[in-house]
C-alpha cells in the first residue's frame, strides 16, 4: 500500500496559499484516481483508491503543518515498514524556483517544519518527498508571510503546470517507483 501525503494547513484562510501546494496536488491526484469522498481519520482527511494493482491512501493532515507527523505516523502504523518505498510527502519549497519539482528519498527537512515533524514521528528521514517550488521571498519579506500568501495572478499559469506535473509524478511513483520517477521528473 502507498501512503500519499499532501502537507498544508486546514481551513479556508490557507486554502490557496503557497504552503498548501501539497493539498492542492493531492486533490488533483484524487481527481485522477476518481476519488469521490474524503473522510476524517488519523487527524486528517483520508481517501482510499486503487491505481493499477496498488492500493493507495491519500492523506491531508488537519493538524497544521508543524504537527503533520502525528497524522502521518498514525496512518503509516501497521500499514508499511518501508517508508522510502511506500510513503510520499508532497510539500512546498521556497528554495526551488516557482514550478520546479524535486523528488528524492530521505535527506534533511531543509528547514521545512512539516518534513521535520514527519521525520520525528516516523522515527526516520528515509521517506520519499516531492518538493514543489513556490518561489523565494521578496526582498525584506518574512518567510512565514511569504508561504502563507496566495500566488499572484501572474504566477498562476506556472503553478497550474507544476500541479499537473506533480500529480503525474505522484502517479508515476505509485506505478513505477521512486528511481524511475526521479529520472523522469527531476531537473
C-alpha positions, 0 to 999 in steps of 0.5 A: 500500500502507498501512503500519499501525503499532501502537507498544508494547513486546514481551513479556508484562510490557507486554502490557496496559499503557497504552503498548501501546494501539497493539498492542492496536488493531492486533490488533483491526484484524487481527481485522477484516481476518481476519488469521490469522498474524503473522510476524517481519520488519523487527524486528517482527511483520508481517501482510499483508491486503487491505481493499477494493482496498488492500493493507495491512501491519500492523506491531508493532515488537519493538524497544521503543518508543524504537527503533520507527523502525528497524522502521518505516523498514525496512518503509516502504523501497521500499514508499511515498514518501508517508508522510502518505498511506500510513503510520499510527502508532497510539500512546498519549497521556497528554495526551488524556483516557482514550478520546479519539482524535486523528488528524492528519498530521505535527506534533511527537512531543509528547514521545512517544519512539516518534513521535520515533524514527519521525520520525528514521528516516523522515527526516520528521514528515509521517506520519499518527498516531492518538493514543489517550488513556490518561489523565494521571498521578496526582498525584506519579506518574512518567510512565514508571510511569504508561504502563507500568501496566495500566488499572484495572478501572474504566477498562476499559469506556472503553478497550474503546470507544476500541479499537473506535473506533480500529480503525474509524478505522484502517479508515476511513483505509485506505478513505477517507483521512486528511481524511475520517477526521479529520472523522469521528473527531476531537473 
